[in-house]
Amino acid sequence: MRETRMVSVSGILGYGYPEAALQAALARGVDMLGCDGGSSDPGPYYLGSGQPFVSLRAMKRDLRLMLRAAVAHRLPMLIGTCGGAGGEPHLQLVAQMVRDIAREEGLHFPMALIHSEQPKARIEAGRREGRIRPLGRMPPLAAATIERATRIVGLCGPEPYMRALDEGAQVVLGGRSSDPAPFAAHALRAQLPPAQAWYAGKMLECGAAPALPKGPDCLMVTVREDGVICEPMGERACTPLSVANHSLHENASPIRHVEPGGVLDTSDCRFEAVSPRATLVTGMRWQPAATYTVKLEAAERLGHRAVSFAGTRDPGLIGQLPGFLDRVRALVAEKARDLEIGPEAWRLTIHRYGLDGVMGAREPRRDAPGHEIGFLIDVVGEDAEIAAAVIALARTSMLHCDFPGRLCKEGNMAIPFSPSDLMAGEVYRFSMAHVIETEDPCALFPIEHERV
Amino acid sequence: MALIRDIAQVCKSKNAGPFELTIDVVFADDATFERVRASGVLGPALFARLYGVAEADVLFTPYPAGRAFKATLPRLVPAGEIGDTDVYGAQQHAPLLEVDIPP
């Protein structure tokens, strides 16, 4: 029976993994090394700014061990969503890091880059041709949304990875990709059925997340024609329940997984322990889509953030918080106008820890605030100078604004550090969750080859 | 009286993409899962009430293979948007902990 063995070293490149777990996998015999390099979960800043969300040091360590292993054992090595968000700067960052490691270690291999960042003109053309539709509750894509975007990426499917390998690459660095795509690509190329290939990818995209107890480890998935076997390489176990429950992770449905080119249906999956540490999954189905679609993500710039933190221990103030905060807001607006900063140029959010700082408007318990409350004062201004000016007004207003029955006349707030205002950088928002129809799964993802 | 916090093995929330929140509750054995399912307490109406959204906006899936229930619903604001309190959506499960499953 045909089979292939894939190893995912870590949940995200740069989250770390024990070298011993990788060595254990290599000793068992592996056909492909992979790792997902990113996620939209850390928020829109990383896509917008082009920055990674792990340290360069951590990313380089994870890459170095993979590259040494891939070259020594002549394995294909595939990284998806390079650099965290998979835009062009993210991809180039990882590509340069790979070249640097190769030089330091004396390694040589053919490499391919898959570009996922989308030119605005291409997306605008797709919009005009009616090939773009919204997901979920998103509105139809407007020309202005494309225009405002700082960066647009498409989520690459397995096909460009397969092509890059067919064309001779050993190391493939992908821009933004569907998380399972690099793994699914290897399995499909090994002539295994799409349901098994995609299911394997779903298991491998988060490192050893399908294993218990939780912790950094490498996961091996053996893809066979009849199913997939999941087994962690360290001192953990993939049990039927832990593997079944990985299908709950970060998705809308545990039984219907929408991917480029089709839907993975796991509603009839069966889970069977084949050893104390390994579980066989069978019964997955793949329903090809009538039209191939690529998901689009984008970030647009909102401004610049400055924050300050303060806490109160005054029961009189805690007893009348809504009125007090309204007065603070009015005072900040008035003083900002004196500085010729109009209300459209900034947004003030005051998070109230100890009251509803975690759940905001969805907090059901509003009856019993604690004896102290922490305030994260958050200003987003049009630019850094406006954000700095308004956060200073907000901090001093929180500290000194009067309220009825006030006893703490020297100051309302305990401020834990000086300087009290922190500049928090550029602010972005996610502005697209749409799909674009394409006849050619590779058309949006140019592949570039080089010899390292 | 049995609160979810006392009978669940896992009760968690997380983003399902930047625009949706997904909440999972997992039980340790099939008997508890089946008892909770039979009670009819967990369903779109409960999550709509707990999270202040329309029932039609809740995708509710019982998942017997994992002894779990999953509910996916719109986030209050998209992840990382101005005013967001929880970029990862990882601490939005608490209202479910206090839900009572009748014996």
Interface residues (C-beta under 8 A of the other chain):
Chain A: S40 D41 P42 G43 P44 Y45 G136 R137 M138 L241 A244 N245 S247 L248 H249 E250 N251 A252 S253 P254 I255 C269 R270 F271 L302 R347 T349 H351 G357 V358 M359 G360 A361 R362 P364 D378 V380 V427 Y428 R429 F430 A433
Chain B: V10 K14 N15 A16 G17 P18 F19 E20 T22 D24 V26 L50 Y51 G52 D57 L59 T61 Y63 A65 G66 R67 A68 K70 T72 P74 L76 P78 A79 G80 E81 I82 G83 T85 D86 V87 Y88 Q91 Q92 A94 P95
